[in-house]
Amino acid sequence: MESETIAFFTSQKGLSSIGLGLDIVGALLIWKFGIPSITDREGGDVLAIQTSDTKDRQEKHQSRVFLYDVASKSGIWVLILGFSLQLMANWVS
């Protein structure tokens, strides 16, 4: 059974299936967390005048910005990995 599993994952069908699965995961990450971009990292309100955020609110915003940065960049790398596996599957016999 173990050799059958290894044979499947190294076959054209297996690599293509894994690549497709990674593409789906990467696309979902990008859909949920967006494409990474340069945004307001300070957490201030654009329309507010002379508002001072509390330290707790700023820390919460910074941690959310970090999460979104990591998740969106991970989504792009997972998508690239998935496409690479699908491309490799074309040359596996």
PDB file of N, CA, C and O in Angstrom, chain B, residues numbered from 101:
ATOM      1  N   MET B 101       0.824  -1.196   0.000  1.00  0.00           N
ATOM      2  CA  MET B 101       0.000   0.000   0.000  1.00  0.00           C
ATOM      3  C   MET B 101       0.870   1.263   0.000  1.00  0.00           C
ATOM      4  O   MET B 101       0.549   2.246  -0.668  1.00  0.00           O
ATOM      5  N   GLU B 102       1.954   1.226   0.743  1.00  0.00           N
ATOM      6  CA  GLU B 102       2.838   2.389   0.804  1.00  0.00           C
ATOM      7  C   GLU B 102       3.466   2.673  -0.554  1.00  0.00           C
ATOM      8  O   GLU B 102       3.586   3.830  -0.958  1.00  0.00           O
ATOM      9  N   SER B 103       3.864   1.620  -1.255  1.00  0.00           N
ATOM     10  CA  SER B 103       4.477   1.811  -2.572  1.00  0.00           C
ATOM     11  C   SER B 103       3.453   2.332  -3.589  1.00  0.00           C
ATOM     12  O   SER B 103       3.807   3.070  -4.508  1.00  0.00           O
ATOM     13  N   GLU B 104       2.183   1.946  -3.418  1.00  0.00           N
ATOM     14  CA  GLU B 104       1.137   2.463  -4.306  1.00  0.00           C
ATOM     15  C   GLU B 104       0.921   3.953  -4.076  1.00  0.00           C
ATOM     16  O   GLU B 104       0.706   4.708  -5.024  1.00  0.00           O
ATOM     17  N   THR B 105       0.978   4.372  -2.813  1.00  0.00           N
ATOM     18  CA  THR B 105       0.812   5.787  -2.478  1.00  0.00           C
ATOM     19  C   THR B 105       1.953   6.608  -3.048  1.00  0.00           C
ATOM     20  O   THR B 105       1.731   7.666  -3.636  1.00  0.00           O
ATOM     21  N   ILE B 106       3.182   6.120  -2.874  1.00  0.00           N
ATOM     22  CA  ILE B 106       4.347   6.820  -3.405  1.00  0.00           C
ATOM     23  C   ILE B 106       4.284   6.868  -4.927  1.00  0.00           C
ATOM     24  O   ILE B 106       4.614   7.887  -5.535  1.00  0.00           O
ATOM     25  N   ALA B 107       3.862   5.772  -5.538  1.00  0.00           N
ATOM     26  CA  ALA B 107       3.751   5.724  -6.994  1.00  0.00           C
ATOM     27  C   ALA B 107       2.717   6.735  -7.499  1.00  0.00           C
ATOM     28  O   ALA B 107       2.915   7.367  -8.537  1.00  0.00           O
ATOM     29  N   PHE B 108       1.616   6.882  -6.759  1.00  0.00           N
ATOM     30  CA  PHE B 108       0.585   7.847  -7.175  1.00  0.00           C
ATOM     31  C   PHE B 108       1.113   9.277  -7.091  1.00  0.00           C
ATOM     32  O   PHE B 108       0.939  10.060  -8.025  1.00  0.00           O
ATOM     33  N   PHE B 109       1.766   9.623  -5.959  1.00  0.00           N
ATOM     34  CA  PHE B 109       2.227  10.990  -5.768  1.00  0.00           C
ATOM     35  C   PHE B 109       3.373  11.364  -6.694  1.00  0.00           C
ATOM     36  O   PHE B 109       3.622  12.551  -6.909  1.00  0.00           O
ATOM     37  N   THR B 110       4.074  10.386  -7.246  1.00  0.00           N
ATOM     38  CA  THR B 110       5.148  10.686  -8.196  1.00  0.00           C
ATOM     39  C   THR B 110       4.696  10.515  -9.640  1.00  0.00           C
ATOM     40  O   THR B 110       5.491  10.685 -10.564  1.00  0.00           O
ATOM     41  N   SER B 111       3.431  10.182  -9.838  1.00  0.00           N
ATOM     42  CA  SER B 111       2.911  10.021 -11.206  1.00  0.00           C
ATOM     43  C   SER B 111       2.417  11.365 -11.743  1.00  0.00           C
ATOM     44  O   SER B 111       2.299  12.346 -11.009  1.00  0.00           O
ATOM     45  N   GLN B 112       2.138  11.377 -13.016  1.00  0.00           N
ATOM     46  CA  GLN B 112       1.640  12.600 -13.659  1.00  0.00           C
ATOM     47  C   GLN B 112       0.308  13.030 -13.041  1.00  0.00           C
ATOM     48  O   GLN B 112       0.085  14.210 -12.768  1.00  0.00           O
ATOM     49  N   LYS B 113      -0.549  12.070 -12.833  1.00  0.00           N
ATOM     50  CA  LYS B 113      -1.865  12.361 -12.256  1.00  0.00           C
ATOM     51  C   LYS B 113      -1.742  12.884 -10.823  1.00  0.00           C
ATOM     52  O   LYS B 113      -2.449  13.813 -10.434  1.00  0.00           O
ATOM     53  N   GLY B 114      -0.843  12.284 -10.043  1.00  0.00           N
ATOM     54  CA  GLY B 114      -0.667  12.706  -8.662  1.00  0.00           C
ATOM     55  C   GLY B 114      -0.093  14.108  -8.544  1.00  0.00           C
ATOM     56  O   GLY B 114      -0.588  14.918  -7.761  1.00  0.00           O
ATOM     57  N   LEU B 115       0.957  14.402  -9.324  1.00  0.00           N
ATOM     58  CA  LEU B 115       1.551  15.739  -9.286  1.00  0.00           C
ATOM     59  C   LEU B 115       0.550  16.797  -9.734  1.00  0.00           C
ATOM     60  O   LEU B 115       0.471  17.878  -9.151  1.00  0.00           O
ATOM     61  N   SER B 116      -0.200  16.479 -10.756  1.00  0.00           N
ATOM     62  CA  SER B 116      -1.200  17.422 -11.247  1.00  0.00           C
ATOM     63  C   SER B 116      -2.291  17.659 -10.205  1.00  0.00           C
ATOM     64  O   SER B 116      -2.744  18.789 -10.022  1.00  0.00           O
ATOM     65  N   SER B 117      -2.710  16.600  -9.528  1.00  0.00           N
ATOM     66  CA  SER B 117      -3.750  16.732  -8.496  1.00  0.00           C
ATOM     67  C   SER B 117      -3.259  17.544  -7.305  1.00  0.00           C
ATOM     68  O   SER B 117      -3.987  18.392  -6.790  1.00  0.00           O
ATOM     69  N   ILE B 118      -2.030  17.291  -6.866  1.00  0.00           N
ATOM     70  CA  ILE B 118      -1.460  18.050  -5.751  1.00  0.00           C
ATOM     71  C   ILE B 118      -1.318  19.520  -6.154  1.00  0.00           C
ATOM     72  O   ILE B 118      -1.642  20.417  -5.376  1.00  0.00           O
ATOM     73  N   GLY B 119      -0.835  19.758  -7.367  1.00  0.00           N
ATOM     74  CA  GLY B 119      -0.703  21.125  -7.857  1.00  0.00           C
ATOM     75  C   GLY B 119      -2.026  21.849  -7.913  1.00  0.00           C
ATOM     76  O   GLY B 119      -2.110  23.020  -7.543  1.00  0.00           O
ATOM     77  N   LEU B 120      -3.056  21.173  -8.366  1.00  0.00           N
ATOM     78  CA  LEU B 120      -4.386  21.777  -8.431  1.00  0.00           C
ATOM     79  C   LEU B 120      -4.898  22.095  -7.028  1.00  0.00           C
ATOM     80  O   LEU B 120      -5.478  23.157  -6.802  1.00  0.00           O
ATOM     81  N   GLY B 121      -4.684  21.181  -6.094  1.00  0.00           N
ATOM     82  CA  GLY B 121      -5.097  21.425  -4.711  1.00  0.00           C
ATOM     83  C   GLY B 121      -4.386  22.632  -4.110  1.00  0.00           C
ATOM     84  O   GLY B 121      -5.004  23.449  -3.426  1.00  0.00           O
ATOM     85  N   LEU B 122      -3.076  22.740  -4.372  1.00  0.00           N
ATOM     86  CA  LEU B 122      -2.319  23.893  -3.872  1.00  0.00           C
ATOM     87  C   LEU B 122      -2.789  25.187  -4.533  1.00  0.00           C
ATOM     88  O   LEU B 122      -2.835  26.233  -3.886  1.00  0.00           O
ATOM     89  N   ASP B 123      -3.136  25.122  -5.814  1.00  0.00           N
ATOM     90  CA  ASP B 123      -3.669  26.303  -6.494  1.00  0.00           C
ATOM     91  C   ASP B 123      -4.968  26.774  -5.848  1.00  0.00           C
ATOM     92  O   ASP B 123      -5.187  27.973  -5.674  1.00  0.00           O
ATOM     93  N   ILE B 124      -5.813  25.835  -5.501  1.00  0.00           N
ATOM     94  CA  ILE B 124      -7.082  26.191  -4.857  1.00  0.00           C
ATOM     95  C   ILE B 124      -6.823  26.835  -3.501  1.00  0.00           C
ATOM     96  O   ILE B 124      -7.432  27.853  -3.171  1.00  0.00           O
ATOM     97  N   VAL B 125      -5.925  26.251  -2.715  1.00  0.00           N
ATOM     98  CA  VAL B 125      -5.600  26.815  -1.402  1.00  0.00           C
ATOM     99  C   VAL B 125      -5.001  28.210  -1.556  1.00  0.00           C
ATOM    100  O   VAL B 125      -5.379  29.130  -0.831  1.00  0.00           O
ATOM    101  N   GLY B 126      -4.068  28.372  -2.495  1.00  0.00           N
ATOM    102  CA  GLY B 126      -3.456  29.677  -2.723  1.00  0.00           C
ATOM    103  C   GLY B 126      -4.469  30.716  -3.168  1.00  0.00           C
ATOM    104  O   GLY B 126      -4.428  31.859  -2.711  1.00  0.00           O
ATOM    105  N   ALA B 127      -5.378  30.332  -4.054  1.00  0.00           N
ATOM    106  CA  ALA B 127      -6.405  31.264  -4.520  1.00  0.00           C
ATOM    107  C   ALA B 127      -7.343  31.664  -3.383  1.00  0.00           C
ATOM    108  O   ALA B 127      -7.761  32.819  -3.301  1.00  0.00           O
ATOM    109  N   LEU B 128      -7.672  30.726  -2.514  1.00  0.00           N
ATOM    110  CA  LEU B 128      -8.523  31.055  -1.372  1.00  0.00           C
ATOM    111  C   LEU B 128      -7.829  32.008  -0.399  1.00  0.00           C
ATOM    112  O   LEU B 128      -8.460  32.918   0.139  1.00  0.00           O
ATOM    113  N   LEU B 129      -6.534  31.798  -0.175  1.00  0.00           N
ATOM    114  CA  LEU B 129      -5.784  32.712   0.695  1.00  0.00           C
ATOM    115  C   LEU B 129      -5.747  34.121   0.106  1.00  0.00           C
ATOM    116  O   LEU B 129      -5.937  35.108   0.817  1.00  0.00           O
ATOM    117  N   ILE B 130      -5.502  34.202  -1.195  1.00  0.00           N
ATOM    118  CA  ILE B 130      -5.465  35.517  -1.834  1.00  0.00           C
ATOM    119  C   ILE B 130      -6.850  36.156  -1.820  1.00  0.00           C
ATOM    120  O   ILE B 130      -6.970  37.367  -1.633  1.00  0.00           O
ATOM    121  N   TRP B 131      -7.890  35.358  -2.016  1.00  0.00           N
ATOM    122  CA  TRP B 131      -9.251  35.885  -1.992  1.00  0.00           C
ATOM    123  C   TRP B 131      -9.605  36.419  -0.598  1.00  0.00           C
ATOM    124  O   TRP B 131     -10.211  37.483  -0.470  1.00  0.00           O
ATOM    125  N   LYS B 132      -9.225  35.679   0.431  1.00  0.00           N
ATOM    126  CA  LYS B 132      -9.568  36.078   1.794  1.00  0.00           C
ATOM    127  C   LYS B 132      -8.732  37.262   2.275  1.00  0.00           C
ATOM    128  O   LYS B 132      -9.273  38.195   2.869  1.00  0.00           O
ATOM    129  N   PHE B 133      -7.419  37.236   2.027  1.00  0.00           N
ATOM    130  CA  PHE B 133      -6.529  38.239   2.593  1.00  0.00           C
ATOM    131  C   PHE B 133      -6.078  39.288   1.586  1.00  0.00           C
ATOM    132  O   PHE B 133      -5.409  40.248   1.967  1.00  0.00           O
ATOM    133  N   GLY B 134      -6.422  39.134   0.323  1.00  0.00           N
ATOM    134  CA  GLY B 134      -6.096  40.130  -0.686  1.00  0.00           C
ATOM    135  C   GLY B 134      -4.665  40.042  -1.172  1.00  0.00           C
ATOM    136  O   GLY B 134      -3.833  39.326  -0.615  1.00  0.00           O
ATOM    137  N   ILE B 135      -4.406  40.793  -2.228  1.00  0.00           N
ATOM    138  CA  ILE B 135      -3.060  40.864  -2.783  1.00  0.00           C
ATOM    139  C   ILE B 135      -2.267  41.839  -1.927  1.00  0.00           C
ATOM    140  O   ILE B 135      -2.771  42.912  -1.594  1.00  0.00           O
ATOM    141  N   PRO B 136      -1.030  41.489  -1.563  1.00  0.00           N
ATOM    142  CA  PRO B 136      -0.253  42.387  -0.709  1.00  0.00           C
ATOM    143  C   PRO B 136      -0.052  43.749  -1.374  1.00  0.00           C
ATOM    144  O   PRO B 136       0.253  43.832  -2.563  1.00  0.00           O
ATOM    145  N   SER B 137      -0.224  44.791  -0.606  1.00  0.00           N
ATOM    146  CA  SER B 137      -0.022  46.135  -1.131  1.00  0.00           C
ATOM    147  C   SER B 137       0.473  47.037  -0.008  1.00  0.00           C
ATOM    148  O   SER B 137       0.440  46.671   1.167  1.00  0.00           O
ATOM    149  N   ILE B 138       0.922  48.194  -0.386  1.00  0.00           N
ATOM    150  CA  ILE B 138       1.353  49.164   0.617  1.00  0.00           C
ATOM    151  C   ILE B 138       0.108  49.906   1.078  1.00  0.00           C
ATOM    152  O   ILE B 138      -0.556  50.574   0.285  1.00  0.00           O
ATOM    153  N   THR B 139      -0.202  49.786   2.355  1.00  0.00           N
ATOM    154  CA  THR B 139      -1.384  50.425   2.909  1.00  0.00           C
ATOM    155  C   THR B 139      -0.989  51.256   4.118  1.00  0.00           C
ATOM    156  O   THR B 139       0.188  51.345   4.466  1.00  0.00           O
ATOM    157  N   ASP B 140      -1.966  51.855   4.743  1.00  0.00           N
ATOM    158  CA  ASP B 140      -1.725  52.645   5.947  1.00  0.00           C
ATOM    159  C   ASP B 140      -1.330  51.703   7.075  1.00  0.00           C
ATOM    160  O   ASP B 140      -2.173  50.987   7.616  1.00  0.00           O
ATOM    161  N   ARG B 141      -0.064  51.703   7.426  1.00  0.00           N
ATOM    162  CA  ARG B 141       0.443  50.795   8.447  1.00  0.00           C
ATOM    163  C   ARG B 141       0.298  51.360   9.857  1.00  0.00           C
ATOM    164  O   ARG B 141       0.532  50.651  10.836  1.00  0.00           O
ATOM    165  N   GLU B 142      -0.078  52.607   9.963  1.00  0.00           N
ATOM    166  CA  GLU B 142      -0.182  53.237  11.286  1.00  0.00           C
ATOM    167  C   GLU B 142      -1.526  52.979  11.945  1.00  0.00           C
ATOM    168  O   GLU B 142      -1.641  53.080  13.167  1.00  0.00           O
ATOM    169  N   GLY B 143      -2.536  52.652  11.169  1.00  0.00           N
ATOM    170  CA  GLY B 143      -3.841  52.341  11.732  1.00  0.00           C
ATOM    171  C   GLY B 143      -4.699  53.552  12.014  1.00  0.00           C
ATOM    172  O   GLY B 143      -5.764  53.423  12.618  1.00  0.00           O
ATOM    173  N   GLY B 144      -4.267  54.716  11.595  1.00  0.00           N
ATOM    174  CA  GLY B 144      -5.048  55.924  11.817  1.00  0.00           C
ATOM    175  C   GLY B 144      -6.214  56.012  10.852  1.00  0.00           C
ATOM    176  O   GLY B 144      -6.191  55.406   9.780  1.00  0.00           O
ATOM    177  N   ASP B 145      -7.223  56.759  11.229  1.00  0.00           N
ATOM    178  CA  ASP B 145      -8.370  56.965  10.359  1.00  0.00           C
ATOM    179  C   ASP B 145      -8.080  58.106   9.408  1.00  0.00           C
ATOM    180  O   ASP B 145      -7.580  59.152   9.822  1.00  0.00           O
ATOM    181  N   VAL B 146      -8.390  57.912   8.144  1.00  0.00           N
ATOM    182  CA  VAL B 146      -8.077  58.919   7.137  1.00  0.00           C
ATOM    183  C   VAL B 146      -8.995  60.127   7.271  1.00  0.00           C
ATOM    184  O   VAL B 146      -8.539  61.261   7.122  1.00  0.00           O
ATOM    185  N   LEU B 147     -10.269  59.911   7.546  1.00  0.00           N
ATOM    186  CA  LEU B 147     -11.222  61.006   7.597  1.00  0.00           C
ATOM    187  C   LEU B 147     -11.310  61.669   8.969  1.00  0.00           C
ATOM    188  O   LEU B 147     -11.877  62.755   9.092  1.00  0.00           O
ATOM    189  N   ALA B 148     -10.772  61.049   9.974  1.00  0.00           N
ATOM    190  CA  ALA B 148     -10.853  61.605  11.324  1.00  0.00           C
ATOM    191  C   ALA B 148      -9.838  62.732  11.485  1.00  0.00           C
ATOM    192  O   ALA B 148      -8.752  62.699  10.906  1.00  0.00           O
ATOM    193  N   ILE B 149     -10.205  63.703  12.263  1.00  0.00           N
ATOM    194  CA  ILE B 149      -9.327  64.843  12.509  1.00  0.00           C
ATOM    195  C   ILE B 149      -8.870  64.796  13.961  1.00  0.00           C
ATOM    196  O   ILE B 149      -9.685  64.767  14.884  1.00  0.00           O
ATOM    197  N   GLN B 150      -7.571  64.790  14.144  1.00  0.00           N
ATOM    198  CA  GLN B 150      -6.961  64.836  15.475  1.00  0.00           C
ATOM    199  C   GLN B 150      -7.443  63.712  16.394  1.00  0.00           C
ATOM    200  O   GLN B 150      -7.732  63.954  17.566  1.00  0.00           O
ATOM    201  N   THR B 151      -7.529  62.511  15.882  1.00  0.00           N
ATOM    202  CA  THR B 151      -7.885  61.386  16.736  1.00  0.00           C
ATOM    203  C   THR B 151      -6.616  60.685  17.170  1.00  0.00           C
ATOM    204  O   THR B 151      -5.691  60.494  16.381  1.00  0.00           O
ATOM    205  N   SER B 152      -6.586  60.315  18.400  1.00  0.00           N
ATOM    206  CA  SER B 152      -5.437  59.562  18.901  1.00  0.00           C
ATOM    207  C   SER B 152      -5.911  58.161  19.248  1.00  0.00           C
ATOM    208  O   SER B 152      -6.789  57.978  20.092  1.00  0.00           O
ATOM    209  N   ASP B 153      -5.328  57.189  18.596  1.00  0.00           N
ATOM    210  CA  ASP B 153      -5.688  55.803  18.857  1.00  0.00           C
ATOM    211  C   ASP B 153      -5.051  55.352  20.159  1.00  0.00           C
ATOM    212  O   ASP B 153      -3.970  55.802  20.538  1.00  0.00           O
ATOM    213  N   THR B 154      -5.739  54.467  20.819  1.00  0.00           N
ATOM    214  CA  THR B 154      -5.159  53.903  22.027  1.00  0.00           C
ATOM    215  C   THR B 154      -4.043  52.939  21.639  1.00  0.00           C
ATOM    216  O   THR B 154      -4.019  52.418  20.524  1.00  0.00           O
ATOM    217  N   LYS B 155      -3.139  52.713  22.553  1.00  0.00           N
ATOM    218  CA  LYS B 155      -2.016  51.812  22.273  1.00  0.00           C
ATOM    219  C   LYS B 155      -2.518  50.402  21.979  1.00  0.00           C
ATOM    220  O   LYS B 155      -1.968  49.717  21.117  1.00  0.00           O
ATOM    221  N   ASP B 156      -3.553  49.966  22.685  1.00  0.00           N
ATOM    222  CA  ASP B 156      -4.111  48.634  22.468  1.00  0.00           C
ATOM    223  C   ASP B 156      -4.675  48.505  21.056  1.00  0.00           C
ATOM    224  O   ASP B 156      -4.488  47.483  20.396  1.00  0.00           O
ATOM    225  N   ARG B 157      -5.357  49.536  20.605  1.00  0.00           N
ATOM    226  CA  ARG B 157      -5.937  49.504  19.258  1.00  0.00           C
ATOM    227  C   ARG B 157      -4.838  49.493  18.203  1.00  0.00           C
ATOM    228  O   ARG B 157      -4.962  48.794  17.197  1.00  0.00           O
ATOM    229  N   GLN B 158      -3.774  50.247  18.409  1.00  0.00           N
ATOM    230  CA  GLN B 158      -2.668  50.272  17.460  1.00  0.00           C
ATOM    231  C   GLN B 158      -1.968  48.917  17.395  1.00  0.00           C
ATOM    232  O   GLN B 158      -1.612  48.456  16.311  1.00  0.00           O
ATOM    233  N   GLU B 159      -1.768  48.275  18.551  1.00  0.00           N
ATOM    234  CA  GLU B 159      -1.128  46.959  18.571  1.00  0.00           C
ATOM    235  C   GLU B 159      -1.995  45.923  17.867  1.00  0.00           C
ATOM    236  O   GLU B 159      -1.491  45.068  17.140  1.00  0.00           O
ATOM    237  N   LYS B 160      -3.311  46.008  18.091  1.00  0.00           N
ATOM    238  CA  LYS B 160      -4.230  45.081  17.442  1.00  0.00           C
ATOM    239  C   LYS B 160      -4.183  45.268  15.920  1.00  0.00           C
ATOM    240  O   LYS B 160      -4.186  44.297  15.164  1.00  0.00           O
ATOM    241  N   HIS B 161      -4.139  46.521  15.492  1.00  0.00           N
ATOM    242  CA  HIS B 161      -4.071  46.808  14.058  1.00  0.00           C
ATOM    243  C   HIS B 161      -2.759  46.291  13.470  1.00  0.00           C
ATOM    244  O   HIS B 161      -2.760  45.703  12.388  1.00  0.00           O
ATOM    245  N   GLN B 162      -1.650  46.501  14.162  1.00  0.00           N
ATOM    246  CA  GLN B 162      -0.351  46.046  13.664  1.00  0.00           C
ATOM    247  C   GLN B 162      -0.315  44.521  13.544  1.00  0.00           C
ATOM    248  O   GLN B 162       0.245  43.989  12.586  1.00  0.00           O
ATOM    249  N   SER B 163      -0.907  43.820  14.509  1.00  0.00           N
ATOM    250  CA  SER B 163      -0.916  42.359  14.428  1.00  0.00           C
ATOM    251  C   SER B 163      -1.801  41.885  13.278  1.00  0.00           C
ATOM    252  O   SER B 163      -1.496  40.882  12.633  1.00  0.00           O
ATOM    253  N   ARG B 164      -2.892  42.602  13.018  1.00  0.00           N
ATOM    254  CA  ARG B 164      -3.763  42.254  11.892  1.00  0.00           C
ATOM    255  C   ARG B 164      -3.049  42.521  10.566  1.00  0.00           C
ATOM    256  O   ARG B 164      -3.160  41.728   9.631  1.00  0.00           O
ATOM    257  N   VAL B 165      -2.327  43.621  10.483  1.00  0.00           N
ATOM    258  CA  VAL B 165      -1.566  43.930   9.272  1.00  0.00           C
ATOM    259  C   VAL B 165      -0.528  42.845   9.020  1.00  0.00           C
ATOM    260  O   VAL B 165      -0.346  42.410   7.883  1.00  0.00           O
ATOM    261  N   PHE B 166       0.155  42.404  10.079  1.00  0.00           N
ATOM    262  CA  PHE B 166       1.159  41.343   9.947  1.00  0.00           C
ATOM    263  C   PHE B 166       0.516  40.049   9.456  1.00  0.00           C
ATOM    264  O   PHE B 166       1.048  39.395   8.558  1.00  0.00           O
ATOM    265  N   LEU B 167      -0.623  39.674  10.035  1.00  0.00           N
ATOM    266  CA  LEU B 167      -1.331  38.459   9.623  1.00  0.00           C
ATOM    267  C   LEU B 167      -1.717  38.529   8.152  1.00  0.00           C
ATOM    268  O   LEU B 167      -1.503  37.572   7.408  1.00  0.00           O
ATOM    269  N   TYR B 168      -2.278  39.643   7.731  1.00  0.00           N
ATOM    270  CA  TYR B 168      -2.690  39.787   6.340  1.00  0.00           C
ATOM    271  C   TYR B 168      -1.485  39.755   5.397  1.00  0.00           C
ATOM    272  O   TYR B 168      -1.557  39.160   4.322  1.00  0.00           O
ATOM    273  N   ASP B 169      -0.387  40.387   5.790  1.00  0.00           N
ATOM    274  CA  ASP B 169       0.825  40.356   4.960  1.00  0.00           C
ATOM    275  C   ASP B 169       1.333  38.938   4.780  1.00  0.00           C
ATOM    276  O   ASP B 169       1.618  38.510   3.662  1.00  0.00           O
ATOM    277  N   VAL B 170       1.447  38.213   5.879  1.00  0.00           N
ATOM    278  CA  VAL B 170       1.979  36.844   5.822  1.00  0.00           C
ATOM    279  C   VAL B 170       1.041  35.932   5.039  1.00  0.00           C
ATOM    280  O   VAL B 170       1.492  35.159   4.194  1.00  0.00           O
ATOM    281  N   ALA B 171      -0.255  36.014   5.312  1.00  0.00           N
ATOM    282  CA  ALA B 171      -1.215  35.124   4.652  1.00  0.00           C
ATOM    283  C   ALA B 171      -1.308  35.413   3.152  1.00  0.00           C
ATOM    284  O   ALA B 171      -1.387  34.484   2.348  1.00  0.00           O
ATOM    285  N   SER B 172      -1.299  36.685   2.772  1.00  0.00           N
ATOM    286  CA  SER B 172      -1.425  36.991   1.344  1.00  0.00           C
ATOM    287  C   SER B 172      -0.162  36.605   0.580  1.00  0.00           C
ATOM    288  O   SER B 172      -0.249  36.103  -0.540  1.00  0.00           O
ATOM    289  N   LYS B 173       1.004  36.833   1.170  1.00  0.00           N
ATOM    290  CA  LYS B 173       2.247  36.430   0.504  1.00  0.00           C
ATOM    291  C   LYS B 173       2.366  34.908   0.448  1.00  0.00           C
ATOM    292  O   LYS B 173       2.875  34.358  -0.529  1.00  0.00           O
ATOM    293  N   SER B 174       1.900  34.235   1.489  1.00  0.00           N
ATOM    294  CA  SER B 174       1.891  32.767   1.475  1.00  0.00           C
ATOM    295  C   SER B 174       0.974  32.251   0.374  1.00  0.00           C
ATOM    296  O   SER B 174       1.297  31.270  -0.296  1.00  0.00           O
ATOM    297  N   GLY B 175      -0.170  32.907   0.185  1.00  0.00           N
ATOM    298  CA  GLY B 175      -1.095  32.509  -0.872  1.00  0.00           C
ATOM    299  C   GLY B 175      -0.463  32.587  -2.243  1.00  0.00           C
ATOM    300  O   GLY B 175      -0.671  31.709  -3.081  1.00  0.00           O
ATOM    301  N   ILE B 176       0.309  33.638  -2.477  1.00  0.00           N
ATOM    302  CA  ILE B 176       0.979  33.774  -3.767  1.00  0.00           C
ATOM    303  C   ILE B 176       2.013  32.672  -3.947  1.00  0.00           C
ATOM    304  O   ILE B 176       2.107  32.085  -5.026  1.00  0.00           O
ATOM    305  N   TRP B 177       2.793  32.381  -2.906  1.00  0.00           N
ATOM    306  CA  TRP B 177       3.822  31.335  -3.019  1.00  0.00           C
ATOM    307  C   TRP B 177       3.207  29.950  -3.176  1.00  0.00           C
ATOM    308  O   TRP B 177       3.740  29.118  -3.910  1.00  0.00           O
ATOM    309  N   VAL B 178       2.100  29.696  -2.499  1.00  0.00           N
ATOM    310  CA  VAL B 178       1.417  28.400  -2.648  1.00  0.00           C
ATOM    311  C   VAL B 178       0.873  28.267  -4.069  1.00  0.00           C
ATOM    312  O   VAL B 178       0.932  27.189  -4.661  1.00  0.00           O
ATOM    313  N   LEU B 179       0.347  29.353  -4.610  1.00  0.00           N
ATOM    314  CA  LEU B 179      -0.152  29.346  -5.984  1.00  0.00           C
ATOM    315  C   LEU B 179       0.982  29.062  -6.976  1.00  0.00           C
ATOM    316  O   LEU B 179       0.811  28.275  -7.907  1.00  0.00           O
ATOM    317  N   ILE B 180       2.125  29.698  -6.777  1.00  0.00           N
ATOM    318  CA  ILE B 180       3.278  29.452  -7.648  1.00  0.00           C
ATOM    319  C   ILE B 180       3.741  28.001  -7.538  1.00  0.00           C
ATOM    320  O   ILE B 180       4.058  27.373  -8.548  1.00  0.00           O
ATOM    321  N   LEU B 181       3.780  27.471  -6.321  1.00  0.00           N
ATOM    322  CA  LEU B 181       4.173  26.074  -6.120  1.00  0.00           C
ATOM    323  C   LEU B 181       3.205  25.127  -6.822  1.00  0.00           C
ATOM    324  O   LEU B 181       3.626  24.155  -7.450  1.00  0.00           O
ATOM    325  N   GLY B 182       1.904  25.412  -6.714  1.00  0.00           N
ATOM    326  CA  GLY B 182       0.904  24.575  -7.374  1.00  0.00           C
ATOM    327  C   GLY B 182       1.052  24.580  -8.882  1.00  0.00           C
ATOM    328  O   GLY B 182       0.975  23.531  -9.521  1.00  0.00           O
ATOM    329  N   PHE B 183       1.264  25.763  -9.456  1.00  0.00           N
ATOM    330  CA  PHE B 183       1.460  25.845 -10.901  1.00  0.00           C
ATOM    331  C   PHE B 183       2.738  25.121 -11.315  1.00  0.00           C
ATOM    332  O   PHE B 183       2.781  24.483 -12.368  1.00  0.00           O
ATOM    333  N   SER B 184       3.773  25.218 -10.491  1.00  0.00           N
ATOM    334  CA  SER B 184       5.032  24.532 -10.803  1.00  0.00           C
ATOM    335  C   SER B 184       4.847  23.020 -10.811  1.00  0.00           C
ATOM    336  O   SER B 184       5.375  22.335 -11.687  1.00  0.00           O
ATOM    337  N   LEU B 185       4.106  22.499  -9.848  1.00  0.00           N
ATOM    338  CA  LEU B 185       3.851  21.055  -9.812  1.00  0.00           C
ATOM    339  C   LEU B 185       3.033  20.617 -11.025  1.00  0.00           C
ATOM    340  O   LEU B 185       3.288  19.558 -11.598  1.00  0.00           O
ATOM    341  N   GLN B 186       2.067  21.418 -11.410  1.00  0.00           N
ATOM    342  CA  GLN B 186       1.288  21.066 -12.598  1.00  0.00           C
ATOM    343  C   GLN B 186       2.157  21.109 -13.851  1.00  0.00           C
ATOM    344  O   GLN B 186       1.999  20.284 -14.751  1.00  0.00           O
ATOM    345  N   LEU B 187       3.062  22.060 -13.906  1.00  0.00           N
ATOM    346  CA  LEU B 187       3.974  22.140 -15.043  1.00  0.00           C
ATOM    347  C   LEU B 187       4.920  20.944 -15.059  1.00  0.00           C
ATOM    348  O   LEU B 187       5.191  20.384 -16.121  1.00  0.00           O
ATOM    349  N   MET B 188       5.425  20.550 -13.893  1.00  0.00           N
ATOM    350  CA  MET B 188       6.310  19.376 -13.801  1.00  0.00           C
ATOM    351  C   MET B 188       5.578  18.098 -14.206  1.00  0.00           C
ATOM    352  O   MET B 188       6.180  17.180 -14.762  1.00  0.00           O
ATOM    353  N   ALA B 189       4.282  18.048 -13.925  1.00  0.00           N
ATOM    354  CA  ALA B 189       3.501  16.847 -14.252  1.00  0.00           C
ATOM    355  C   ALA B 189       3.470  16.587 -15.752  1.00  0.00           C
ATOM    356  O   ALA B 189       3.263  15.450 -16.176  1.00  0.00           O
ATOM    357  N   ASN B 190       3.673  17.620 -16.555  1.00  0.00           N
ATOM    358  CA  ASN B 190       3.663  17.436 -18.000  1.00  0.00           C
ATOM    359  C   ASN B 190       4.860  16.634 -18.479  1.00  0.00           C
ATOM    360  O   ASN B 190       4.787  15.993 -19.528  1.00  0.00           O
ATOM    361  N   TRP B 191       5.974  16.653 -17.729  1.00  0.00           N
ATOM    362  CA  TRP B 191       7.183  15.940 -18.152  1.00  0.00           C
ATOM    363  C   TRP B 191       7.379  14.597 -17.460  1.00  0.00           C
ATOM    364  O   TRP B 191       8.287  13.847 -17.819  1.00  0.00           O
ATOM    365  N   VAL B 192       6.549  14.283 -16.483  1.00  0.00           N
ATOM    366  CA  VAL B 192       6.654  12.987 -15.803  1.00  0.00           C
ATOM    367  C   VAL B 192       5.922  11.958 -16.647  1.00  0.00           C
ATOM    368  O   VAL B 192       4.810  12.187 -17.122  1.00  0.00           O
ATOM    369  N   SER B 193       6.575  10.825 -16.817  1.00  0.00           N
ATOM    370  CA  SER B 193       5.925   9.784 -17.626  1.00  0.00           C
ATOM    371  C   SER B 193       5.385   8.667 -16.771  1.00  0.00           C
ATOM    372  O   SER B 193       4.810   7.712 -17.294  1.00  0.00           O
TER     373      SER B 193
END
